Amino acid sequence: MKAIIDPSPYELLRLELEKLKTDYQNFFEENPIPMLVAVDDTAKIIAANKAAQEKYGYSQDEMLHLTLENLSKNNSRLQQPDDLKWPTVHYKKCGEALYVETKKRDIVYKNVTAQLITISDITGKVLAGQKEKKARQRLEAIFKGTNDAILIANNEGQYVQVNEAACQMLGFAEAQLLCLSVKDLVVDLKPEDINLWDQFLDAGNQKGMIELKKKNGDIIICHYNATSNILPGLHLSIITDITERELSRREAERQAKYIDNIVERITDCFFAVDSNWIVQYWNNAAECLLQMPRSEVIGKNLWDVYKTEVGGRFYHEYAKAKQSNLPVHFEEYYSGGNIWLDVSAYPARDGVTVYFRDITEKRKLALDMLQTKNNEAALINSTSDLIWSIDKKEKLVSFNSAYKKWILKATGKQAFVGLQLPVTIHHGKKSERWKSLYQRALRGESFSVDETILDLKTGDEKIAEVSFNPIYAVNSNNVVGVACHLHNITERVKNQLLIEEQNRKLQSNKEDLQKLTKKLEKIMNSSLDIICAVDTDCRFVQVSNASSDVLGYKPEELVGRVILDFVDPEYLQVTINAGKELAEGKDLISFQNVYIHKNGRRVTLNWSARKDVEEGLIFAVARDTTLHVEAEKLRAVAEQRFTALVQKSADMIGILDREGNYKYTSPNIESVLGYTAECLYNKNALLMIHPDDLLAAQTEFEKVIAGGDVKIAACRYRHVNGEWRWFETKATNQLDNPAINGIVINSRDITHRKKIEAERELMIEELLRSNADLKQFSFITSHNLRAPLSNITGLLNIIDYSTLDSYNKQMIDMLDISSRQLQQTIDDLSKILVIKNNVNVEISSIDLEEVINDVKKSFINTLNDVCADIVTDFKVRTIDFNRTYLQSILVNLVSNSIKYQSPRRSLLITVSSQTDEKGNVIFKFADNGSGIDLGRHKEKVFGLYQRFHDSLEGHGLGLFIIKSQIVALGGSIDVESELEGGTTFIITFKNQAVGFNEDGGDEISARSSKPTQASFDL
């Protein structure tokens, strides 16, 4: 039997020193947290662990020649009290700045009084805060500079923030607009629409078209893009005034209905566009195939509707047909409908017509085969692993790019289909071994083996895992080949060996670790992160002092407690799942959850953990990342707001430098001008302006450089296809703003508006010329007819009737009647011409009660004869109008009421007045007479020589003269009537202080009160 000899005291001391050295290595040198040891009085660094060397880029020797002042460039705060973290700036060896928080502990290191300093890198958090600040400044500049109305409302729809463009568009001052809500601006809101705002809040995003009321009562048609909860409880709306464009679109839609019957007879899909790509026709077959209703495309630019197709095959082929004036035919895939189309495009006199049909089934087989082939190639060539296959004769069938490179590097030969394996690339015993492996797989066995291979980068030998799997014939159990997969596992093997070695060390040091626990606690507690050990029951066994700072609990308050007691309920399940992974032996490198602080606030922790199988404990490190998470949230909010304001805006937004070169453009510039953002970067914006507009634009740009905001006059920009498009631009000098450092320009395409204005000017000019010609014709006709008519009348007066027989007397009487009728017609036309051409009509203040009394006096006998009564109710007694015209109007109306009274009842005339919301005077003249059948005569009531009662005499001129007199002074007249229900004439006298809607002057029609659809889509 061998004798057991106790170790000598010297041997025990040596073992203890080795354990201390190992512990120092693990808890200082190998600690992932950067640590420094500095002399107390001089701040000279006397030790630095590996993490500190890697963080600052210095070697160990270089570190020992530095002081803390060298790292912080005289920014050291060595005199801070113990246990206090403070932020400061350090610099790496390369000069790069690090934002850090440091914490120090007094220690004795190699018999020298020193301080142990732990370092936490907060650079990412600081830079994120700076980035968020710049983004906020940039958003504020865009908020002020855009031409779109931007409104932000709270949960009740009350506006809490608006930009200047919103105030200008709606006509309100900012303070007035902030007193309103969404419901106050929507036109004709109905009771059933009251819940639409809540529906929008639930939906999150909406866009579309809406009608809004301006302060002056005008209605504007707007396109809106709304996003709810851009910040909690705040909801964004971006509004663009599209009134002119929408009215033009509606007119185009009306014209399109005229040819619907012809277009719908075409069985193939068909549409047509004009020279500006505006869609003119869109048949039913196109609607069904493309799932695009004609109401959403007719009257619009084809490429505005299909923006994703701009620059694609359809775009270029249609442009080719248009430019070459030759038809084109092609087949192309349309991604919007997931279909293949056979397309024929024919040039027309003013645009392009397109016929197309669905050929998806025809192309499906070929497309599926191509896609399968491409997917397989992408799959095997996207990995660094070697993948190949052989046939039964051990010849190469297929291989990926990694295998091809490896064969070339290892053998100097090119891999090709049919290459004989394994003798081509292996020799001797190794060739025989590979041959036996292939044969095993060819016999139907699936298996994996470890092999030594040559590393292509270093030339060293590496360990690889090779998988062999038999390939079977379709619908058969016959093996026709082998699929092989080689994966490098060198690092995994090394790590496994290191883990096994570490486990052996930990086992041998178990007793010594217990003795040195107290000595190591000081180093452990110097960490800013929580370092802890957890047993198999998920209870804290040991916790570092950092728990007091991070969670508010002292270590002794946590030891023995279950960790799940402190986890936020929202993160309980993910924490439990992470615990299961640790129990299975998996390491957690970066796992995030939320704990509840002692004071109730939420703390975000990032964990790394590993299970010690021998001890049955889990060792973990938790870092407080709450501020970092909050910074990321702020950055995400800033980006979301940027997307909502910039990318969804109808304006093109750009940033120029002092020379006018583009430094930034919003994404929608491609859909408007055809250029990509990359194409315009560093290109001078002035080079894109029409030569005739360039000088004015340069002058305005110089004003912007001098400082302030400038609204640049409309000028023309070159489209990518060579055409010129009109834009109006607002430029804001932000050169002094470090977040932007440029000129912010907001440009809006007004080409369509310019075209309409030009057409309107030509139309007005033509109407004025035609009107002048008609006036001249009327005056000449009136003058030239009077002279011969007077001669005829004179001759009739001197004819001696006694000399005529009965027949000639009858002829002369008929001639006399006709001449009198012609004289009356000339007199009537003269009155109308006087009214139409009298531009200097005197306007005065008129008392309505006084005028109506004068008219009563003129009809006093007639009114008494028919037992008629006139009742007045004037809430407004005085109006500004021409007295002669007003008397003429009232005389005509009273005369008509008497002439067309009902035989069933006594005549009652009611005259009243009041004001509307615009300050105009509404004058109503109503009777209970026989009335007018508006179903038949609605459009002819105020026409020339129109009569509605054949049983009564009349010229049919009175109502025409009434309307002419009212319209000549800017007013309007409407009528409400039904047979035997009386007639009411409604006259609107304009308010001279606020003006009058000129469009209303010519709208003579029976009233209707059809409601307008309202929506809270803001």
Salt bridges, closest charged atoms under 4 A:
GLU11 OE2 - ARG14 NH2 2.41
GLU18 OE2 - ARG14 NH1 2.34
GLU30 OE2 - LYS50 NZ 3.07
GLU62 OE2 - LYS93 NZ 2.89
ASP82 OD1 - LYS104 NZ 2.98
ASP83 OD1 - ARG105 NH1 2.43
GLU96 OE1 - LYS92 NZ 3.67
ASP121 OD2 - LYS55 NZ 3.08
GLU132 OE2 - ARG136 NH1 2.54
ASP148 OD1 - ARG748 NH2 2.29
GLU192 OE2 - LYS190 NZ 3.60
GLU211 OE2 - ARG250 NH2 3.70
GLU246 OE2 - ARG249 NH2 2.50
GLU246 OE2 - ARG250 NE 3.18
GLU251 OE2 - ARG254 NH2 2.83
GLU253 OE1 - ARG249 NH1 3.60
ASP260 OD1 - ARG294 NH1 3.47
GLU264 OE2 - ARG294 NH2 2.61
GLU287 OE1 - ARG294 NH2 3.16
GLU317 OE2 - ARG313 NE 3.09
GLU331 OE2 - LYS362 NZ 3.43
GLU331 OE1 - ARG363 NH1 3.18
GLU332 OE1 - ARG313 NH1 3.13
ASP342 OD1 - HIS329 NE2 2.97
ASP342 OD2 - ARG357 NH2 3.97
ASP385 OD2 - HIS485 NE2 2.97
ASP385 OD1 - HIS487 ND1 2.98
GLU394 OE1 - LYS435 NZ 3.26
GLU445 OE2 - ARG440 NH2 2.66
GLU451 OE2 - ARG433 NE 2.42
GLU465 OE2 - ARG492 NH2 3.87
GLU501 OE1 - ARG504 NH2 2.19
ASP529 OD2 - ARG623 NH2 2.97
ASP549 OD2 - LYS103 NZ 3.47
GLU557 OE2 - LYS598 NZ 2.93
ASP565 OD2 - ARG561 NE 3.96
ASP568 OD2 - ARG602 NE 2.84
GLU570 OE1 - ARG602 NH2 3.72
ASP587 OD2 - ARG610 NE 3.20
GLU630 OE2 - LYS633 NZ 3.90
GLU632 OE1 - ARG635 NH2 2.82
GLU639 OE2 - ARG635 NH1 2.54
ASP651 OD1 - ARG748 NE 2.98
ASP657 OD2 - LYS663 NZ 3.88
ASP692 OD2 - HIS690 ND1 3.82
ASP693 OD2 - ARG716 NE 2.96
GLU700 OE2 - LYS703 NZ 3.57
GLU723 OE1 - ARG725 NH1 3.59
GLU728 OE1 - ARG753 NH2 3.08
ASP749 OD2 - ARG725 NE 2.91
GLU757 OE2 - ARG753 NE 3.69
GLU766 OE1 - ARG769 NH2 1.99
ASP816 OD2 - ARG820 NE 3.12
ASP827 OD1 - ARG786 NH2 3.42
ASP847 OD2 - ARG877 NH2 2.95
GLU850 OE2 - ARG883 NH1 3.77
ASP873 OD2 - LYS875 NZ 3.42
ASP974 OD2 - ARG1007 NE 3.61
GLU980 OE1 - ARG905 NH2 3.49
